[in-house]
Amino acid sequence: MLNIFNSFQKALQIPVHIASSTSHKIAKHSYESKARSRWQQQELNQETVLKWKESVQELYESKSSVTCSSENELVRKIKQKTNEHNRNNVTRTAAYLAFYQDHPEVHWALLAHLVSRNGGWNMTDLKGSLLENIFTTKAKKDFFMFLECANAFIFHDAYPQLLLYEQSKEKQRNHFHLLPEFGVSIFMKPVWDSFLRDRDSQLLTIALIINEQHYIEQRIVSNEYYKENVFETSLFEMQELFHFTNVIFPYKLRKNRTNLIGLNVSHFAPVEKRIELGKRLYVMLFEIQFIFEDIMLFVDVTPHTGSRSDYWPQTFSAEKTNGSRLKEISLTSESESSQPAIFSPPLEGTWGDVSHKFIDGDWYQTKEVFHFFSQVKPPKKFEKTLEYSHTIHKIQAGTFFWGLGKNLMGG
């Protein structure tokens, strides 16, 4: 009798769910259409790019070195500050945002902050209830180490560049001859030199995207251990299957509601595709003003913890609860939520800090990389709120029946 009553209750809710889904589809279409109407193509300064290409070739012939004690001290301080903030994903993510707030002309710092938030959420997913009791401890640790290394290596390379810019700006003196002291590719020297003069935020952002993706290509993405123990595992395949590899940017339409925009990416995609993804994310973030403002409404009031409850506390909980594993995902206001169903822990206290051995060597080998300085069109479909809620529910259902099957088999 109870089962019949429950079924009757669910049947009564069907029109409500259909109406809610329809409403969100209309909102999605409206938001994307508004973005397309506001988009204006901006031409890249190809003359500047050509000069960079010529300058990089010249740098093959020379090597920079620290020549006075004051520069030695600057190098030491920057290395110390980089190491302090490179403790874990939370400290890196906060450091990017703090730098952007002081130097908003460096657009890449905000882009890096938002992408780094995603890295933290992916790390804590491995200890949350979505993947609970499905994969081995080793599989989860291997995937965490891949994410952690990529996050840490990019910060190790990029943050000293940001601090050198800060010093150059404040002292009104170019310090970028010190880039080799931090193992930064010669590719970035003419880029930063010209940015000091021209403040072309778009070109700098694209250059840093190219640089960082090439920096981790051989060091992390093409690493044989990660190929075998991450990319060829069922854990990785499950995340790919359910499109749980979206890079998402939360944004606020109203004070009490957070929606999501984003794009899908494979962690193992070729470097060219990862660069193009970075460029498209940048277009969404900075070149459509109202989207930027909506995202900043979230960023400015929401510290990064690594828990997905940062953006959807009505769905995710930073603490373990007794909520139903198959609870309906709420897309209404956050204040209307009941007990959240999905455990998504904060990063600190869930994963310990990791000491890294960073690998030297300049990735730059060919002028061909300069073809990445090309125009990019904004994606037509990027509003992910409804799609993401469906993805979460599919993963909940998948892990529920996976676990049920293991129990029935006695596994």
Buried (B, 14 or more C-beta within 10 A) or exposed (E): EEEEEEEEEEEEEEEEEEEBBEEBEEBBEEBBEEBEEEBEEEEBBEEBBEBBBEBBEEBEEEEBEBEEEEBEEBBEEBBEBBEEBBBBBBBBBBBBBEBBEEBEEBBBBBBBBBBBBBBBBBBBBBBBBBBBEBBEEEBBBBBBBBBBBBBBBBBBBBBBBBBBBBBBBEEEEBBBBBBBBBBBBBBBBBBBBBBBEEEBBBBBBBBBBBBBBBBBBEBBBEBEEBEEBBBEBEBBEBBBEBBBBBBBBBBBEEEEBBBBBBBBBBBBBEBEEBBBBBBBBBBBBBBBEEBBEBBBBBBEEBEBBBBBBBBBBBBBBBEEEEBEBEBBBBBEEBEEBEEBBBBBBBBBEBBEEBEEEEEEEBBBEEEEBBEBBEEBEBBEEBBBBBBBBBBBBBBBEBBEEBBEEEEEEEE
